């Protein structure tokens, strides 16, 4: 069985485009990795903004349940199901937001760590 020596080139590829300003740090990252990091950041912001909507609906339906005398149990059940659904969605988005809460500086630090 023959084995061949494998040489690894550690120089950056020649076809990589670097955008450089004076006194800037240069990061080399593939476009798909950058898109993934920015997509997670975008989703975190979207979940943060939807928290306020879910919270407002929970408060509104909760007050309606507490202050209204329903003549039909059907409507009371509908309000209760919607309240439980909104509480679930609020908690789901809150947990996602807490797990993925990163600032732009933290994203840059993640990219720096990958470079090492």
Secondary structure, 3 states (H helix, E strand, C coil): CCCCCCCCCCCCCCCCCCCCCCCCCCCCCCHHHHHHHHHHHHHHHHHHHHHHHHHHHHHHHHHHHHHCCCCCHHHHHHHHHHHHHHHHHHHHHHHHHHHCCCCHHHHHHHHHHHHC
